[in-house]
């Protein structure tokens, strides 16, 4: 991990739901077509430039016909004391033999007393109705045309679609349209192949995993004057994000793969997300105990 003494403090105002989507959306997966014995939970810690900045908790309950997912994130350690911030995202929908069909998605956050929220309602035919606060015109962005929303996933359901495919033994190579209520973008996945994830005091996992490279392609709905300094953005372009490397692995024997690590680059330093814990149905934990973040 890079030394914290050589990093700048991240601007927490830029931790938007779409920025978290690469790492946070769809953090868990169960084999399609099987009945879940209950929710599965996982926890993650996000480091930027060697500094722990976010704690993430994800919970998924999935059966052969439906899924429900919740992802919570909050600032951690020193940053959390200086800039307290929390966000909650939820998605639910139907499970089909060849795809997921989103039904509803919501995301809310509050920073310095200013709330932001998104609610997406799907009609099952590819159309979506969005309720967004603040509205696009107050957020200095153009609204996304209806034609570009059609057939798009919400951020959580999109990543879950990739993970359910991995559970079926499919490669992660694919492109998914995503609409988060403010922005429309494509998530492009490339299968890199099997790799070894080394042991780390920050994570409960080490071993064989499948590596996927995730790229982000903006389509519509971006701010006319986007702020600089976001941890995930390069200064070379207002909406450019470097690709991220994601590792998937069966953390528990007999269970489908989970994301166990994510790495990408930013102007603020390396962004690394570690798996810090897994709780199986019934409340039994799996894995060891990672080193806690500095307080």
Buried (B, 14 or more C-beta within 10 A) or exposed (E): BBEBEEBEBBBBBBBBBBBBBBBBBBBBBBBBEEEBEEBBBBBBBBBBBBBBBBBBBBBBBBBEEBBBBBBBBBBBBBBBEEBEBEBBBBBBBBBEEEBBBBBBBBBBBEBEEEEBBBBBBBEEEEEBEBEBEEEBEEBEBEBBEEEBBEEBBBBBBBBBBBBBBBBEEEBBBBEBBBBBBBBBBBBBBBBBEEBEBEEBEBBBBBEEBBBBBBBBBBBBBBBEEBEEBBBBBBEEEBBEBBBBBBBBBBBEEEBBBBBBBBBBBBBBBBBBBBBBBBBBEEEEEBBEEBEEBEE
